[in-house]
């Protein structure tokens, strides 16, 4: 039996990420994300994957510089095809978390245990 990259696993991968369009802006964003700690950029024939361990942050000021024109949430959503993980949209950045608990402070829920009677 060979190991397939398409195997199903029930446990959390603790990964999050996005699929970007394979265009000029997508390539500029991918280049800016390349080399960040825990981030993997994969060029595929018709898309670009940006995956990360636990958390990935897309800083719009940094991406404005990389792209060469204003880059904001609208521009990000134009080039993003899909995402996985808990997405938090802020005015100046987009953050994805692999685990909802890590995003609790941004999402407005607490992690207190609930007793069931």
C-alpha positions as a Markdown table, in Angstrom:
| # | Residue | x | y | z |
|---|---|---|---|---|
| 1 | Unk | 0.0 | 0.0 | 0.0 |
| 2 | Unk | 1.4 | 3.4 | -0.9 |
| 3 | Unk | 1.0 | 6.6 | 1.0 |
| 4 | Unk | -1.3 | 9.0 | -0.8 |
| 5 | Unk | -1.3 | 12.7 | -0.2 |
| 6 | Unk | -5.1 | 12.4 | -0.3 |
| 7 | Unk | -5.5 | 10.2 | 2.7 |
| 8 | Unk | -8.2 | 11.1 | 5.2 |
| 9 | Unk | -7.2 | 11.8 | 8.8 |
| 10 | Unk | -9.6 | 12.7 | 11.7 |
| 11 | Unk | -7.1 | 14.5 | 13.8 |
| 12 | Unk | -6.6 | 18.2 | 13.3 |
| 13 | Unk | -3.7 | 19.2 | 11.0 |
| 14 | Unk | -3.2 | 22.5 | 12.8 |
| 15 | Unk | -2.8 | 24.1 | 9.4 |
| 16 | Unk | -4.7 | 27.0 | 7.8 |
| 17 | Unk | -4.3 | 28.7 | 4.5 |
| 18 | Unk | -5.7 | 30.1 | 1.2 |
| 19 | Unk | -5.8 | 29.4 | -2.5 |
| 20 | Unk | -4.8 | 32.4 | -4.6 |
| 21 | Unk | -5.5 | 33.1 | -8.2 |
| 22 | Unk | -2.6 | 32.4 | -10.5 |
| 23 | Unk | -2.2 | 36.0 | -11.7 |
| 24 | Unk | 0.2 | 38.9 | -11.3 |
| 25 | Unk | -1.3 | 40.0 | -7.9 |
| 26 | Unk | -1.5 | 36.4 | -6.6 |
| 27 | Unk | 2.2 | 35.9 | -7.5 |
| 28 | Unk | 3.2 | 39.2 | -5.7 |
| 29 | Unk | 1.3 | 38.2 | -2.6 |
| 30 | Unk | 2.8 | 34.7 | -2.7 |
| 31 | Unk | 6.3 | 36.1 | -3.0 |
| 32 | Unk | 5.7 | 38.4 | 0.0 |
| 33 | Unk | 4.5 | 35.4 | 2.1 |
| 34 | Unk | 7.3 | 33.1 | 1.0 |
| 35 | Unk | 9.9 | 32.5 | 3.7 |
| 36 | Unk | 7.8 | 33.6 | 6.6 |
| 37 | Unk | 8.1 | 31.2 | 9.6 |
| 38 | Unk | 5.7 | 28.2 | 9.3 |
| 39 | Unk | 4.4 | 29.3 | 5.9 |
| 40 | Unk | 4.6 | 27.1 | 2.8 |
| 41 | Unk | 3.9 | 28.5 | -0.7 |
| 42 | Unk | 3.1 | 26.0 | -3.4 |
| 43 | Unk | 2.8 | 27.0 | -7.1 |
| 44 | Unk | 0.3 | 24.8 | -8.9 |
| 45 | Unk | -0.7 | 24.8 | -12.6 |
| 46 | Unk | -3.7 | 27.0 | -12.1 |
| 47 | Unk | -3.5 | 28.3 | -8.5 |
| 48 | Unk | -1.1 | 29.2 | -5.7 |
| 49 | Unk | -1.5 | 27.7 | -2.2 |
| 50 | Unk | -0.4 | 29.6 | 0.9 |
| 51 | Unk | -0.5 | 27.2 | 3.9 |
| 52 | Unk | 0.7 | 27.8 | 7.5 |
| 53 | Unk | 1.1 | 26.1 | 10.8 |
| 54 | Unk | -1.6 | 27.3 | 13.2 |
| 55 | Unk | -1.8 | 31.0 | 12.0 |
| 56 | Unk | -1.1 | 33.1 | 8.9 |
| 57 | Unk | -1.4 | 36.8 | 8.7 |
| 58 | Unk | -1.7 | 38.9 | 5.5 |
| 59 | Unk | -0.6 | 42.4 | 6.4 |
| 60 | Unk | -2.2 | 44.8 | 3.9 |
| 61 | Unk | 0.5 | 47.5 | 4.3 |
| 62 | Unk | 3.2 | 44.9 | 3.5 |
| 63 | Unk | 1.1 | 43.6 | 0.6 |
| 64 | Unk | 0.5 | 47.1 | -0.8 |
| 65 | Unk | 4.3 | 47.5 | -1.0 |
| 66 | Unk | 4.7 | 44.0 | -2.6 |
| 67 | Unk | 1.9 | 44.5 | -5.2 |
| 68 | Unk | 2.7 | 48.1 | -6.0 |
| 69 | Unk | -0.8 | 49.4 | -5.5 |
| 70 | Unk | -3.3 | 49.7 | -2.7 |
| 71 | Unk | -4.0 | 46.3 | -1.2 |
| 72 | Unk | -7.0 | 45.9 | 1.2 |
| 73 | Unk | -9.6 | 43.4 | 2.1 |
| 74 | Unk | -11.4 | 43.8 | -1.2 |
| 75 | Unk | -8.2 | 43.1 | -3.1 |
| 76 | Unk | -7.5 | 40.1 | -1.0 |
| 77 | Unk | -11.0 | 38.7 | -1.6 |
| 78 | Unk | -10.6 | 39.2 | -5.3 |
| 79 | Unk | -7.5 | 37.0 | -5.6 |
| 80 | Unk | -8.5 | 34.4 | -2.9 |
| 81 | Unk | -10.5 | 31.4 | -4.3 |
| 82 | Unk | -10.8 | 29.4 | -1.1 |
| 83 | Unk | -9.6 | 29.3 | 2.5 |
| 84 | Unk | -9.5 | 26.9 | 5.3 |
| 85 | Unk | -9.3 | 27.8 | 9.0 |
| 86 | Unk | -11.0 | 30.4 | 11.0 |
| 87 | Unk | -10.8 | 33.7 | 9.1 |
| 88 | Unk | -10.7 | 37.1 | 10.9 |
| 89 | Unk | -10.9 | 40.2 | 8.8 |
| 90 | Unk | -9.5 | 43.4 | 10.3 |
| 91 | Unk | -9.1 | 46.8 | 8.7 |
| 92 | Unk | -5.3 | 46.4 | 8.2 |
| 93 | Unk | -4.9 | 42.6 | 7.8 |
| 94 | Unk | -6.5 | 39.2 | 7.3 |
| 95 | Unk | -5.7 | 36.5 | 9.8 |
| 96 | Unk | -6.4 | 32.8 | 9.5 |
| 97 | Unk | -6.2 | 30.4 | 12.5 |
| 98 | Unk | -6.1 | 26.6 | 12.3 |
| 99 | Unk | -8.0 | 26.2 | 15.6 |
| 100 | Unk | -11.0 | 28.3 | 16.6 |
| 101 | Unk | -9.8 | 28.5 | 20.2 |
| 102 | Unk | -6.8 | 30.5 | 18.9 |
| 103 | Unk | -9.1 | 33.0 | 17.3 |
| 104 | Unk | -11.4 | 33.3 | 20.4 |
| 105 | Unk | -10.3 | 36.9 | 21.3 |
| 106 | Unk | -11.2 | 38.1 | 17.8 |
| 107 | Unk | -14.4 | 36.2 | 17.5 |
| 108 | Unk | -16.0 | 37.2 | 20.8 |
| 109 | Unk | -16.4 | 33.9 | 22.5 |
| 110 | Unk | -14.9 | 32.6 | 25.7 |
| 111 | Unk | -13.5 | 29.2 | 26.3 |
| 112 | Unk | -15.0 | 28.6 | 29.8 |
| 113 | Unk | -16.2 | 25.1 | 30.4 |
| 114 | Unk | -20.0 | 24.7 | 30.3 |
| 115 | Unk | -21.6 | 22.3 | 32.8 |
| 116 | Unk | -24.3 | 20.0 | 31.5 |
| 117 | Unk | -26.9 | 19.0 | 34.0 |
